[in-house]
Amino acid sequence: MKRIFMFLALSASLLGAADAVAQEPADKAARKAARKEAVKEELKAHFKPYGFIRTYGFYDTRATKSLTEDLFFFIPLDQSLVNGTDVNAVGNFGYQALTTRLGLDIKGYKFGGTAIEAKIEADFYCLNSGGNVATLRMRQAYAKLSWEPSEKFSHSLLIGQTWHPLAADLANTIALETGAPFSPFNRSAQIMYNANFGKHISLSAGFIEQMQYRSSGPDGGTNKYQRHAILPEAYLGLTFKSGGFLGRVGVSALSIRPHYGYATTTATISGETITVNDTDGNPHQIKISDDKTVTNKTDKKYDEWLTTFNPFIFLQYTGKNWQIKAKSAFVQSGEHMQLNGGYAATALKADGISYEYTPTQSSVSFISATVGKKFQGLCMVGYVKCFGLAGGKTILDDKLYYFSGNGFKNINQMMRVSPTFAYNLGKMQFALEYDYTVVQYGTRDDRGRVNADLHWVGNHRILAMAKFSF
């Protein structure tokens, strides 16, 4: 009997050990599955990928000034008569999927009382207008730190690249240019502070540095004119929100230096008395005879500076399944925001190498609206008026008149109307837009005003879009 009990005890222990061995892999698999689920939840909580695949097809009735395989449309070209025929009165068709976009929102991180979120966004774009290959480029990349010390006050600091404050409020349109050149268009590196006073009022202030969208100058479009001025572009704005209403006013100030460093000047002296030093450093007076000359070279430092101011106002109201927007800006120069403007040398300074510069002035405005949800109707109406140089100054030399590479110096005014119909099928959107842009070209005077030989040139554009968002 004793042996039987010992056998049963040994059998039970062996069965228990076998059961433990069998249970261990099951526990490992459960823990692995739990870890995978935790990682998945962590990714969901902090990372949100987004983007879309977008294809455009368009037809223009006239040659245009455009970018990105002519998808980013500015304005129709002026008349160019050859034997009485306008060679720019020619149609144009295009079809491309190169504006596809990818992005990642990062949120939900905290360090003490600091909330941290970030964004990185890229798309495909033809950065080289002479090539046909779409390359991946950065659109936005920033981190945002937020604090909320009380219910009535919160503030944040954005560091990185995103929309310029004058360009952030886009028109209701499906076109790639989203209202340009009837609204500023610019994304730049910036440090922007925002303070919220309660639920309705917020104040924004910060500094902006040019990147893709740059000022014009002696060496073409480059951001070195701003870098040489040391100071970044400064912005100050005020926003008011209440219910469906949003109102915003702001102003930016940009300083640039078109020429920087030193220039070597050469002066030829004849028939005068000059002072020269001998090898021992002793000065001597020498009379230059009328039939002889002495060439004197001197290095001089440029003393050039141009500061421009760009105020704007934006109004928006959002209702149930409808929205209306309006924006207007008074622009000095503005070529770094894809606007039709620039600046010119208007006087030579006493040093003989530096110039005084005067910016062009213009007003750019649009009003746009959208209504509907599944079936949507959109429309934008834009207007631009060019006033010439500020203060009625006179252009010193046309070679010293630096202008937007996407505009023209002989434009007086321009208008656009673009009604759109869109059909939203879940994450898929199909849209058709008609765009009529008309420009009044003419002959400009020495103050940059276009007031003679005025004539209108228009373009009809049909734009179709298919977009799948994810």
C-alpha positions in Angstrom: 0.0 0.0 0.0 2.8 2.3 0.9 4.4 1.7 -2.5 1.0 2.5 -4.2 0.9 5.9 -2.5 4.4 6.7 -3.5 3.6 5.8 -7.1 0.5 8.1 -7.1 2.5 11.0 -5.6 5.2 10.7 -8.1 2.7 10.5 -11.0 0.9 13.6 -9.7 4.2 15.6 -9.5 5.2 14.5 -13.0 1.7 15.5 -14.4 2.0 18.9 -12.6 5.4 19.5 -14.1 4.2 18.5 -17.6 1.2 20.9 -17.2 3.6 23.7 -16.2 5.8 23.1 -19.2 2.8 23.1 -21.5 1.4 26.3 -19.8 4.7 28.3 -20.2 4.5 28.7 -24.0 0.9 29.7 -23.7 1.8 32.4 -21.2 4.7 33.6 -23.5 2.4 33.9 -26.4 -0.2 35.8 -24.3 2.5 38.2 -23.1 3.8 38.7 -26.6 0.3 39.4 -27.9 -0.3 41.8 -25.0 3.0 43.7 -25.8 2.0 43.9 -29.5 -1.4 45.3 -28.6 0.2 47.8 -26.2 2.5 49.0 -28.9 -0.4 49.2 -31.3 -2.4 51.3 -28.8 0.7 53.5 -28.2 1.1 54.2 -31.9 -2.6 55.0 -32.2 -2.4 57.4 -29.3 0.6 59.3 -30.5 1.0 58.9 -34.3 -1.6 59.6 -37.0 -0.4 59.2 -40.6 -2.4 61.0 -43.3 -2.2 62.0 -46.9 -3.8 61.6 -50.3 -3.3 60.5 -53.8 -4.4 63.3 -56.1 -4.6 63.5 -59.9 -5.3 66.7 -61.9 -6.3 67.1 -65.5 -6.7 70.6 -67.0 -7.2 72.5 -70.2 -6.3 76.2 -70.8 -7.5 78.2 -73.8 -4.3 80.3 -73.7 -0.6 80.1 -72.8 -0.1 80.8 -69.1 2.5 81.6 -66.5 2.4 78.4 -64.4 4.6 76.1 -62.3 4.7 72.3 -61.6 3.9 71.0 -65.1 1.4 74.0 -65.4 -0.7 72.7 -62.5 0.2 75.7 -60.3 -1.5 78.4 -62.4 -0.9 82.1 -62.0 -2.1 84.2 -64.9 -2.5 84.2 -68.7 0.4 85.6 -70.8 0.1 88.9 -72.5 -0.4 89.3 -76.3 2.7 88.5 -78.4 2.0 89.5 -82.0 3.9 88.0 -84.9 2.7 89.1 -88.3 -0.5 90.1 -86.7 -1.1 86.8 -85.0 -1.1 86.4 -81.2 1.2 83.4 -80.7 0.1 83.1 -77.0 -3.5 82.4 -78.1 -2.9 78.7 -78.0 -4.6 75.9 -76.0 -2.8 73.7 -73.5 -3.6 70.4 -71.9 -2.0 68.5 -69.0 -2.7 65.5 -66.8 -0.5 64.5 -63.7 -0.6 62.8 -60.3 2.5 64.4 -58.9 0.9 66.4 -56.1 0.4 63.3 -54.0 1.0 64.1 -50.3 2.2 62.2 -47.1 2.1 63.4 -43.5 2.4 62.4 -39.9 0.8 64.1 -36.9 2.5 63.3 -33.5 0.6 64.2 -30.4 -0.2 63.2 -26.8 3.3 63.6 -25.3 3.8 65.5 -22.0 6.9 66.6 -20.0 5.8 67.9 -16.7 3.3 70.7 -17.5 4.4 70.9 -21.1 2.3 69.3 -23.9 4.2 68.4 -27.0 3.0 67.8 -30.5 4.6 67.8 -33.9 4.0 67.5 -37.6 6.0 66.4 -40.7 4.5 66.7 -44.1 5.9 66.1 -47.6 4.6 65.9 -51.2 5.9 65.4 -54.7 6.7 68.5 -56.6 8.7 69.6 -59.7 11.2 71.9 -58.0 13.2 72.1 -61.2 10.9 73.7 -63.8 13.1 72.4 -66.6 12.7 68.7 -65.5 9.8 66.4 -65.7 10.5 64.3 -62.6 8.5 64.9 -59.4 10.7 64.8 -56.3 9.8 64.5 -52.7 10.0 67.8 -50.8 9.3 69.0 -47.3 6.1 71.1 -46.9 5.8 71.3 -43.1 8.0 70.1 -40.2 7.6 71.6 -36.7 7.2 70.9 -33.0 4.7 72.7 -30.8 5.0 73.2 -27.1 1.8 74.1 -25.2 1.1 75.3 -21.6 -2.3 75.9 -19.9 -1.6 77.5 -16.5 -5.3 78.5 -16.0 -8.7 78.2 -17.7 -8.5 81.8 -18.9 -5.0 81.7 -20.3 -2.9 79.3 -22.4 0.0 79.7 -24.6 2.2 77.8 -27.1 5.4 78.0 -29.0 5.8 76.6 -32.5 9.3 75.9 -33.9 9.9 74.7 -37.4 8.3 75.2 -40.8 4.7 75.8 -41.6 2.4 78.2 -43.4 3.3 81.9 -43.3 0.7 83.7 -41.2 -0.4 85.8 -44.2 -1.0 82.7 -46.2 -2.4 80.3 -43.7 -6.1 81.1 -44.4 -6.6 79.5 -47.8 -9.4 80.1 -50.3 -12.2 77.6 -51.0 -10.9 76.0 -54.2 -9.5 72.7 -55.4 -6.7 74.3 -57.5 -3.1 73.6 -56.5 -2.4 77.4 -56.1 -5.4 77.8 -53.7 -6.0 81.4 -54.6 -2.5 82.7 -55.6 -1.7 85.3 -56.8 -4.9 86.8 -55.3 -3.7 85.7 -51.9 -0.3 85.3 -50.3 1.2 81.8 -50.7 4.2 80.9 -48.6 5.5 78.3 -46.2 8.6 79.2 -44.2 10.8 78.4 -41.2 9.5 80.2 -38.2 9.4 80.6 -34.4 5.8 81.7 -33.5 4.4 82.4 -30.1 0.7 82.3 -29.5 -1.2 83.4 -26.4 -4.9 82.7 -25.8 -6.8 85.0 -23.5 -9.9 83.1 -22.7 -11.9 81.4 -25.4 -12.2 84.3 -27.9 -8.9 86.3 -28.2 -5.4 85.2 -29.1 -2.2 87.1 -29.9 0.5 85.8 -32.2 4.1 87.1 -32.6 7.1 85.6 -34.1 10.0 85.5 -36.6 10.0 84.0 -40.1 12.9 83.0 -42.3 12.7 82.4 -46.1 13.3 79.0 -47.6 11.5 78.0 -50.8 9.7 81.3 -51.3 12.4 84.0 -51.6 12.9 87.7 -52.4 14.2 88.8 -55.8 17.3 90.8 -56.3 20.6 91.3 -58.3 21.3 87.5 -58.1 17.8 86.3 -58.8 15.5 84.8 -56.2 17.5 83.8 -53.1 17.2 84.1 -49.3 20.6 85.6 -48.9 19.2 89.1 -49.1 17.2 88.4 -45.9 20.1 86.6 -44.3 22.5 89.5 -44.9 20.0 91.8 -43.2 20.5 89.7 -40.0 16.9 90.3 -38.8 14.3 87.7 -39.8 10.8 88.7 -41.0 8.7 89.8 -38.0 5.0 89.1 -37.6 2.3 90.4 -35.1 -1.3 89.3 -35.3 -4.6 89.3 -33.4 -7.3 86.7 -33.7 -10.9 86.8 -32.5 -13.2 83.7 -32.4 -16.8 83.5 -31.3 -19.2 80.7 -32.4 -18.8 80.2 -36.1 -17.0 83.5 -36.6 -13.3 84.0 -37.0 -11.5 87.3 -37.6 -7.8 87.9 -37.9 -5.7 91.0 -38.5 -1.9 91.1 -38.7 1.2 92.7 -40.2 4.6 91.4 -41.2 7.8 93.5 -41.6 10.6 92.2 -43.8 14.1 93.8 -44.2 16.5 92.8 -46.9 19.9 93.9 -48.3 20.1 93.5 -52.1 23.9 94.1 -52.2 26.2 93.1 -49.3 29.9 93.2 -48.6 32.5 95.3 -50.4 32.9 96.6 -54.0 36.1 97.8 -55.6 35.8 101.2 -57.2 38.3 102.7 -59.6 38.9 106.4 -59.8 41.1 108.0 -62.6 42.8 111.3 -61.5 44.1 113.8 -64.0 45.4 117.4 -63.6 45.1 117.4 -59.8 47.4 117.3 -56.8 47.3 114.1 -54.7 49.1 112.9 -51.6 51.1 109.7 -51.8 53.4 107.9 -49.2 57.0 106.9 -50.0 58.5 103.6 -48.9 59.2 105.1 -45.4 55.6 106.1 -45.0 56.2 109.9 -45.5 53.5 111.8 -47.4 54.4 113.8 -50.5 52.3 116.1 -52.7 52.4 115.2 -56.4 51.0 117.2 -59.2 49.4 115.1 -62.0 49.8 116.7 -65.3 46.9 117.1 -67.7 48.4 114.6 -70.1 48.9 111.9 -67.5 46.6 109.9 -65.3 46.7 107.9 -62.0 44.3 105.1 -61.3 43.2 104.8 -57.6 41.4 101.7 -56.4 39.3 101.7 -53.2 37.3 99.0 -51.5 33.9 100.3 -50.3 31.3 98.6 -48.2 27.7 98.5 -49.5 25.2 100.5 -47.5 21.8 99.2 -48.7 18.6 98.4 -46.9 14.9 97.9 -47.7 12.1 97.3 -45.2 8.6 96.5 -46.3 5.3 96.1 -44.4 2.4 93.9 -45.3 -0.8 94.3 -43.3 -3.9 92.0 -43.9 -7.4 91.2 -42.6 -9.2 87.9 -42.8 -12.9 87.1 -42.0 -14.6 83.8 -41.9 -17.9 82.4 -40.8 -18.7 78.7 -40.7 -22.3 77.3 -40.4 -23.8 73.9 -40.8 -22.4 72.5 -44.1 -21.4 76.0 -45.3 -18.6 78.4 -45.0 -17.6 81.9 -46.3 -14.2 83.6 -46.2 -12.7 86.9 -47.2 -9.2 88.2 -47.1 -7.5 91.4 -48.2 -3.8 92.5 -47.9 -2.0 95.7 -48.8 1.3 94.5 -50.1 4.7 96.1 -50.4 6.9 94.1 -52.8 5.6 90.7 -51.9 7.4 88.6 -54.5 8.4 86.1 -51.7 4.7 85.4 -51.2 4.0 84.5 -54.9 2.5 88.0 -55.5 2.9 90.3 -58.5 5.4 92.8 -57.1 9.0 93.8 -56.4 11.2 96.8 -55.8 13.5 99.2 -57.7 16.5 101.4 -57.1 15.3 105.0 -57.1 18.5 106.9 -56.1 22.3 106.4 -56.0 23.8 107.2 -52.6 26.8 109.4 -52.1 29.3 106.5 -51.8 28.7 105.8 -55.5 27.9 102.1 -55.2 24.9 101.8 -52.9 21.2 102.4 -53.9 18.1 103.5 -52.2 15.2 101.1 -53.0 11.5 101.6 -53.1 8.9 98.7 -53.1 5.9 98.4 -55.4 2.5 98.5 -53.7 -0.6 96.5 -54.5 -3.8 95.3 -53.0 -4.8 91.6 -53.2 -8.2 90.3 -52.1 -10.5 87.3 -52.4 -13.9 86.1 -51.2 -14.8 82.4 -51.3 -17.5 80.1 -50.1 -18.4 76.4 -49.9 -21.8 74.8 -49.3 -22.8 71.1 -49.0 -21.3 67.9 -47.7 -21.6 65.0 -50.0 -22.4 67.2 -53.0 -20.4 70.4 -52.6 -20.4 73.8 -54.4 -17.4 76.0 -54.0 -16.5 79.4 -55.5 -13.7 82.0 -55.3 -13.6 85.6 -56.6 -10.3 87.4 -56.5 -9.0 90.9 -57.4 -5.5 92.5 -57.6 -4.7 96.1 -58.2 -1.1 97.3 -58.8 -0.2 100.9 -57.8 3.5 101.1 -58.9 6.3 102.3 -56.7 5.5 103.7 -53.2 5.5 107.5 -52.8 5.5 108.0 -56.6 9.3 107.4 -56.8 11.0 107.1 -60.1 12.9 104.0 -61.3 16.6 104.8 -61.7 17.4 102.0 -64.2 15.2 99.2 -65.4 18.0 96.8 -64.8 17.8 97.7 -61.1 14.0 96.9 -61.1 13.8 93.5 -59.3 10.5 91.7 -59.7 8.7 88.4 -59.0 9.7 85.6 -61.3 6.1 84.5 -61.5 4.6 87.9 -62.4 5.1 90.8 -64.9 5.9 94.5 -64.5 3.3 95.6 -67.0 0.1 94.5 -65.1 -2.4 97.1 -64.0 -5.1 94.8 -62.5 -6.4 91.3 -62.6 -9.5 89.3 -61.6 -10.5 85.7 -61.2 -13.7 83.7 -60.7 -13.6 80.0 -60.1 -16.9 78.1 -59.4 -16.4 74.4 -58.5 -18.6 71.3 -58.1 -17.3 68.4 -55.9 -18.7 65.0 -55.2 -17.5 63.2 -52.0 -17.8 59.5 -51.9 -16.3 58.4 -48.5 -12.6 59.0 -48.7 -12.8 59.6 -52.5 -13.5 63.0 -54.0 -14.2 64.0 -57.6 -14.3 67.7 -58.5 -14.6 69.9 -61.6 -13.6 73.5 -61.5 -14.0 76.3 -64.1 -11.5 79.2 -63.7 -11.7 82.4 -65.6 -8.7 84.7 -65.0 -8.4 88.0 -66.8 -5.5 90.4 -66.7 -5.2 94.0 -67.8 -1.8 94.5 -69.3 -0.4 97.8 -70.6 2.6 100.1 -70.8 4.3 101.3 -67.6 5.8 104.6 -66.8 9.0 105.4 -64.9 7.1 105.1 -61.6 6.1 101.6 -62.2 2.4 102.5 -62.9 0.7 100.7 -65.8 -1.6 103.4 -67.3 -1.2 103.4 -71.1 -2.1 101.0 -73.9 -4.4 99.1 -71.5 -5.9 95.8 -72.8 -7.5 92.8 -71.2 -6.2 89.2 -71.8 -8.2 86.3 -70.4 -7.9 82.5 -70.0 -10.5 79.8 -69.5 -9.3 76.8 -67.5 -11.2 73.6 -66.9 -9.7 71.7 -64.0 -10.7 68.1 -63.1 -9.5 66.4 -59.9 -9.7 62.9 -58.4 -8.4 62.5 -54.8 -8.3 59.6 -52.4 -7.5 60.6 -48.8 -6.3 58.3 -46.1 
